[in-house]
Amino acid sequence: MDFKSAFYETLIVISPTVSVEEKHKILYNVETCLKREGEILYIINWGTKKLEYFINHKKYGIFYIFYCNLLKNSVKKIAKQITQNENIIRFLIIKITKNYKYYLEERFNIILNKINND
């Protein structure tokens, strides 16, 4: 990655009513988009969780978290592509700080060796 990249956590919530095939297609499209704009370091399948409030008349969602090294100017492009899929009911992209990196390593044993935000 060049000097204009940074590390991000991307969370997507997929509608629980999608088929297994559709879920795989959604994940493939998100992964392809992220790889086009950088590299994926780690993926977590967080599973089906109850939502705090109804979203699009859904009480549950399927959660996935992607830890990525992305070009800084590509975050808006990624967000636009994610919002085009109606089966992704929510998403969030946040920049990972050095302190958060250490938290992930200590609390969840997620090693993101390539992250070096000094």
C-alpha positions as CSV (number, residue, x, y, z in Angstrom):
1,M,0.0,0.0,0.0
2,D,1.1,3.5,-0.6
3,F,1.5,6.3,1.9
4,K,-2.1,7.4,1.4
5,S,-3.6,4.3,2.9
6,A,-5.1,3.8,6.4
7,F,-6.6,1.0,8.4
8,Y,-10.3,0.6,8.7
9,E,-13.0,-1.6,10.3
10,T,-16.0,-2.1,8.0
11,L,-19.1,-3.6,9.6
12,I,-22.0,-4.8,7.4
13,V,-25.4,-6.1,8.6
14,I,-27.1,-8.3,6.1
15,S,-30.9,-8.9,6.1
16,P,-31.7,-12.3,7.8
17,T,-34.2,-13.2,5.1
18,V,-31.6,-13.7,2.3
19,S,-30.7,-17.2,1.1
20,V,-27.3,-18.7,1.8
21,E,-26.4,-18.2,-1.9
22,E,-27.4,-14.6,-1.8
23,K,-25.4,-14.0,1.4
24,H,-22.4,-15.5,-0.3
25,K,-22.9,-13.3,-3.3
26,I,-23.2,-10.2,-1.0
27,L,-20.0,-11.2,0.8
28,Y,-18.2,-11.8,-2.4
29,N,-19.2,-8.4,-3.7
30,V,-18.1,-6.6,-0.6
31,E,-14.8,-8.5,-0.5
32,T,-14.2,-7.7,-4.1
33,C,-14.9,-4.0,-3.6
34,L,-12.6,-3.8,-0.5
35,K,-9.8,-5.7,-2.3
36,R,-10.1,-3.4,-5.3
37,E,-9.4,-0.4,-3.0
38,G,-6.9,-2.0,-0.7
39,E,-6.4,-5.3,1.1
40,I,-8.4,-7.3,3.6
41,L,-6.4,-8.3,6.7
42,Y,-9.1,-10.1,8.8
43,I,-12.8,-11.1,8.5
44,I,-15.1,-11.9,11.4
45,N,-18.4,-13.7,10.9
46,W,-20.2,-12.3,14.0
47,G,-23.3,-14.3,13.2
48,T,-27.0,-13.5,13.5
49,K,-27.7,-11.0,16.3
50,K,-30.8,-9.3,17.6
51,L,-31.0,-5.7,16.5
52,E,-31.6,-2.9,19.1
53,Y,-34.5,-1.6,17.0
54,F,-36.3,-2.7,13.9
55,I,-34.5,-1.9,10.6
56,N,-36.7,-2.3,7.5
57,H,-39.1,-4.4,9.6
58,K,-36.3,-6.8,10.6
59,K,-35.6,-7.7,14.2
60,Y,-32.4,-9.6,13.4
61,G,-29.3,-9.1,11.2
62,I,-26.3,-11.1,10.1
63,F,-23.1,-9.3,11.1
64,Y,-19.7,-9.4,9.3
65,I,-16.6,-7.3,10.2
66,F,-13.8,-6.6,7.8
67,Y,-10.4,-5.2,8.9
68,C,-8.8,-3.6,5.9
69,N,-5.9,-1.4,4.7
70,L,-7.7,0.9,2.3
71,L,-6.8,4.0,0.3
72,K,-8.1,7.0,2.2
73,N,-9.8,8.5,-0.8
74,S,-11.7,5.3,-1.6
75,V,-13.9,5.1,1.6
76,K,-16.8,7.1,0.0
77,K,-16.6,4.9,-3.1
78,I,-16.9,1.8,-0.9
79,A,-19.8,3.2,1.1
80,K,-21.6,4.1,-2.1
81,Q,-21.2,0.5,-3.5
82,I,-22.3,-1.0,-0.2
83,T,-25.5,1.1,0.0
84,Q,-26.5,-0.1,-3.5
85,N,-27.3,-3.5,-2.2
86,E,-30.8,-3.5,-0.6
87,N,-30.0,-6.6,1.5
88,I,-27.3,-4.8,3.4
89,I,-29.5,-3.1,6.0
90,R,-26.7,-1.2,7.8
91,F,-23.0,-0.6,7.5
92,L,-20.3,1.3,9.2
93,I,-16.7,2.2,8.2
94,I,-14.4,3.5,10.9
95,K,-10.7,4.3,10.9
96,I,-8.6,2.1,13.3
97,T,-6.4,4.0,15.7
98,K,-3.2,2.6,17.2
99,N,-5.0,2.2,20.6
100,Y,-7.9,0.3,19.0
101,K,-5.4,-2.0,17.3
102,Y,-3.9,-2.9,20.7
103,Y,-7.4,-3.4,22.1
104,L,-8.2,-5.9,19.3
105,E,-5.0,-7.8,19.9
106,E,-5.4,-8.0,23.7
107,R,-9.1,-8.5,24.0
108,F,-9.9,-10.7,21.0
109,N,-6.5,-12.1,20.0
110,I,-6.8,-10.5,16.6
111,I,-3.3,-9.9,15.3
112,L,-3.2,-7.1,12.7
113,N,0.6,-7.0,12.3
114,K,0.5,-4.8,9.3
115,I,-1.2,-2.0,11.2
116,N,1.4,0.6,12.2
117,N,-0.5,3.9,12.8
118,D,2.2,6.0,14.5
